[in-house]
Amino acid sequence: MIIENIHFIVDFCIEFNILEWFVGLITTFGLIYFLRAKILVNEINIIRKDNELIRFKIPVINNSRFFATTNVIVEATLTKGSLTYHFRLDRHEFILIPKKCCHNNCNSNQRTFQIIDFDDTMRLLTGRNDAFHIILNEIMEEDTKLRVRIHANHEFTNFGKAFEFNFIYKNKKFIKL
């Protein structure tokens, strides 16, 4: 019985090819890396009229040249220390963002989400009725960030990935960290 077990182990080691196993492992992780969702948020646009805030626009870009991104979910929050304040968006889910356009500079791979209740949330938070840029300058200290989280799935594999982008407010604009 012991001799049969030893023969089985020896035969298994001879038939097991470490090179094939290594190539298979590299190929698997390479495909997972290639077939993942690629989302970018490079800026947050402040839409204002006569020094009054209208809304913030968050352009979400699918940076994949080959596949669309599906089931996009966006969350915008203000984080201050361990506290998190959520903002309402005009829509927080989107079905599909097409692949990156390679032929010209079209924006078909971009969808814009808008924060529509920033003023109301900040007035509730601070208890004051000041202009939005005064409130932003006061509350945007070192540990305060505007955080945008996005979850998206790959069109072909349906692999999901979460993305997080952080911004600080300086010189009347949001700067990506």
Buried (B, 14 or more C-beta within 10 A) or exposed (E): EEEEEEEEEEEEEEEEEEEEEEEEEEEEEEEEEEBBBBBBBEBBBBEBEEEEBBBBBBBBBBBBEEBBBBBBBBBBBBBBEEEEBEBEBEEBEBEBBBBBEEEEEEEEBBBEBBBBBBBEBBBEBEEEEBBBBEBBBEBBEEEBBBBBBBBBBBBEBEEBBEBEBBBBBEEEEBEBE
